[in-house]
């Protein structure tokens, strides 16, 4: 009797039948990664990042990169404000208690700082001046978003 393992492909939605012995082979890790469910998208967060980018452009910032990710962490927006590189953490919430700014805790600040340091390493010496900003967006359901921008919100932790 042959046992069959059934997996659903996240890309096509089709079913794949595999002999159970494949479950214990190195191929299985690759297959599980291919067939695992898509991560749940943060729709409010994505909308907030779009609003934040538009707001910063309106203030004269040049958006260089969005959703920069590396093995050390991630930065929502990397922008240039004149000669200064700005690493922006965007927090979007439907409510203001606790405030979005309060949710950028020391752990998040350190993680963002590590990713920023990695990003800055590509510039060589001398590195451009840099700072860390927070854009907090409170977006109650059915209403317009409220945008608060805190420049130089925290110091680098490295």
Number of C-alpha atoms within 10 A of each C-alpha: 3 6 10 14 12 12 17 16 17 14 11 8 10 10 12 12 11 14 11 13 12 14 15 9 10 9 10 14 13 10 14 14 11 15 19 13 12 9 6 6 8 9 9 14 15 14 13 23 24 14 19 26 22 13 16 19 15 10 10 11 19 17 17 12 13 17 12 16 15 13 8 14 16 20 22 21 23 23 21 18 16 10 9 13 22 25 26 28 25 25 22 26 18 14 13 15 9 9 15 20 20 12 13 19 9 12 11 14 18 18 16 25 24 21 20 27 16 16 17 16 11 9 10 8 8 6 11 11 10 20 18 21 20 23 25 27 27 21 19 13 9 6 9 9 17 12 15 15 17 13 13 15 17 15 13 16 13 7
